Amino acid sequence: MKHDFKVYLRLLSYLKQFWGIALLIVLGFAINAATEVSVAKLLERIINAIQQKDQSFTALFPVLVVVLMFFRGLGLFMGGYFTAVVSRNLIFNIRQEVFAKLMRLPSQYYLDNSSGHITAKIMYNVEQLTAASTESLKTLVQQGLITLALLGYLIYTNWRLTLIILIFGPLIGLLIRKAAKRMRKLSEQVQNTMGDVNHIVQETVNGNMVVKGFSGQAYEQKRFHDSSMENLRRGLKMVVVQQLNSPVVQLIMSISLAIIMYIALRPEILQDTSAGQFVAYITAAGMLAKPIRSLTDINEKIQRGMAAAYSVFELLDLPEEENKGTKTPKIKGDIEFDHVNLVYSDGYQALTDFTLKVKAGETVALVGRSGAGKTSLVNLLPRYQEISSGALKIDQLDIHEIELNALRQQISMVNQQVILFNRTVRENIAYGQLEGASDDDVIAAAKAAYAHDFIMSLPQGYDTELGAQGLNLSGGQRQRIAIARAILKNAPILILDEATSALDNESEYFIQQAFDAAMQDRTTIVIAHRLSTIENADRIVVMDKGLIVEHGTHSELLAKQGAYFQLHQRNFEEH
């Protein structure tokens, strides 16, 4: 419970900056509450006026009703509008914070969580936060003020009778507590199932070709139906708890009202009460049921919002990528792996006691079967993964001493999995830190990557929008745009991970020329299956199960007739 309170206070701290608008909200709802009480008072006056045949007041009555409704509307509008201003801004601010946090989380987080669940957090859960903050505070202020105003009026009119209503207070409180626990649990489940639904939609959208190609529509439809059904079921359970809560509270209220009526109608109590006063009192007591019911509904909102707050704050509190490095050297490109071990969180050992020195400007090719640890090894350089033990140095500096962004800005990486953004070709090549690159530089990089000709044949050349993931380009074309991006970055360390795998032989020939040019004066680590890429390397390192099996030049390794020789033979048979 204490923890709940801390989370709630943290959520409310986001509202601090809106205190000025909050005053307008309170003012709006105060006007609204005053009109509610005035209704009862007005009733009393009109009944008395009718009994006393007071013509002047009965003539004024219709005007007063209109004035009352005008102020009631004004109060509601002010309260409602300014609450929305606060709640939209709150969502905006927290979304910015969550997105910024996602940018700083280690790569492992993205491996452990599906993109569907991550987007559900930023879209759905953040939206739910307002239920516990602005929505519940709005109800609290609006209905709380009405309840206080009506109770004040009732106590002022007849405090003895009003005590009977108040006796039932603790019973209502107990009911609300019971419902609260159930609400919280259901709310968490609704949010999790929302993540599942989201995940399935994203998978199906991204993999639509495979879904169609293997006639997986029915299977995906069923998967979507099942997880949506789960979401619906939990949502409805929540509604049941919420809807039962209100009628039960109203029933308790009506019992207390019935008792009041029974007592109030005894002649010994009625003696000095006018008809107008009696009707006004019963009306005000009856009007209490609505705000009290609304106040019990706050509970559902708070529970829904609190479940979201836990999940959002849990994300905001996750450990970020460590960036304790303070040095920002201009990297030359000496790389040293010194007894490096890499163990994944599930216990899988990707690299074992790995030692290798790469001199600045040298080209080293990594070869080996799938799963030999080649990609894990190169992912250590930009620190997408962290070494478990041992040391990794660049230019004799421990990699952790270099500021993270300064390190990444000096490493170019072309992966097998090309990521292109839904922007123009130019913006895809000159991405991020390269944004200010001149057109000449962009074109020079594209020419070097043998991409210029096909880009010029696109409808708007370099200004062609690539669409989601650049899927309207062939694999080889996408690969060449990624290579152009890496060439434009002009970093001292270049990593090519299976970068030629998507290319046909002709493209590969030209890209080989581009690589030869790009590799000049920089340290290059190439992971490749194709021998043409490997043969020109200064050194070849053969890996298996996270260990170096043998290393040397192409001719030295062939002469050894070991693991590389076998790979070479196999490759020749394939080509």
HELIX and SHEET records of a PDB file:
HELIX    1   1 LYS A    2  SER A   13  1                                  12    
HELIX    2   2 LYS A   16  PHE A   18  5                                   3    
HELIX    3   3 TRP A   19  GLN A   51  1                                  33    
HELIX    4   4 GLN A   55  ARG A  104  1                                  50    
HELIX    5   5 SER A  107  ASP A  112  1                                   6    
HELIX    6   6 SER A  115  ALA A  120  1                                   6    
HELIX    7   7 LYS A  121  ASN A  125  3                                   5    
HELIX    8   8 VAL A  126  THR A  130  1                                   5    
HELIX    9   9 ALA A  131  GLU A  135  3                                   5    
HELIX   10  10 SER A  136  ILE A  167  1                                  32    
HELIX   11  11 GLY A  169  ASN A  206  1                                  38    
HELIX   12  12 ASN A  208  GLY A  213  1                                   6    
HELIX   13  13 GLN A  217  ALA A  264  1                                  48    
HELIX   14  14 PRO A  267  LEU A  270  1                                   4    
HELIX   15  15 ALA A  275  LEU A  316  1                                  42    
HELIX   16  16 LYS A  374  ASN A  379  1                                   6    
HELIX   17  17 ILE A  399  GLU A  401  5                                   3    
HELIX   18  18 LEU A  404  ARG A  408  1                                   5    
HELIX   19  19 VAL A  425  ILE A  429  1                                   5    
HELIX   20  20 GLY A  432  LEU A  434  5                                   3    
HELIX   21  21 ASP A  439  ALA A  448  1                                  10    
HELIX   22  22 HIS A  452  MET A  456  1                                   5    
HELIX   23  23 GLY A  461  ASP A  463  5                                   3    
HELIX   24  24 ALA A  468  GLY A  470  5                                   3    
HELIX   25  25 GLY A  475  LYS A  489  1                                  15    
HELIX   26  26 ASN A  505  MET A  519  1                                  15    
HELIX   27  27 LEU A  531  GLU A  535  1                                   5    
HELIX   28  28 HIS A  554  LYS A  560  1                                   7    
HELIX   29  29 ALA A  563  GLU A  574  1                                  12    
SHEET    1   A 4 GLN A 349  VAL A 358  0                                        
SHEET    2   A 4 ILE A 335  VAL A 343 -1                                        
SHEET    3   A 4 SER A 389  ILE A 394 -1                                        
SHEET    4   A 4 LEU A 397  ASP A 398 -1                                        
SHEET    1   B 6 ILE A 411  VAL A 414  0                                        
SHEET    2   B 6 ILE A 493  ASP A 497  1                                        
SHEET    3   B 6 THR A 523  ILE A 527  1                                        
SHEET    4   B 6 THR A 363  VAL A 367  1                                        
SHEET    5   B 6 ARG A 539  ASP A 544  1                                        
SHEET    6   B 6 LEU A 547  GLY A 552 -1                                        
END                                                                             
